[in-house]
Structure formats: structure tokens, C-alpha cells
Amino acid sequence: MSFSLVIAVISQQVSDDLAEITGLAAIITLILSLVLAPWQLQLFILLFMSTRAFSST
């Protein structure tokens, strides 16, 4: 997850084409960090997102 933050900082300082590539890399690392996260963290994120989805409707 910290790798994604580093990518975000770098993408603000480079050209548009490279920013798209680093943005894609950031999304991939965020997804991988969620997949590889402990099940307790995944459950917390699932509950948090589901409560936000139901409260917005």
C-alpha cells in the first residue's frame, strides 16, 4: 500500500503518458494489497463498504 502512495507522488511530477502508467500500477498494487490482506481486514473493508452502499440509497 505504501508503494501506491509513492506512485501517486511520482505521477504528480511527470508527464501525462507516464502518469497514466503509474496510475494503472497504483490501482493494481491497491487491488493486490487488498487480495493479500488478512481476512480480518478484508471483512472490515467489506462491512464498511456495504454500510456505505446501503446508507447512500
TAPEBEL-V383316 format. One line per field, one symbol per residue. phi: phi as a letter, one per 40 degrees, with the letter a starting at -180 (. if undefined). burial: b if it has 24 or more other ideal C-beta (glycine too) atoms within 12 Angstrom, else e. Layout:
phi=???
burial=???
This chain:
phi=.cccccccccccbbccccccccccccccccccccccccccccccccccccccccccc
burial=eeeeeebeeeeeeeeeeeeeebeeebeeeeeeeeeeeeeeeeeeeeeeeeeeeeeee
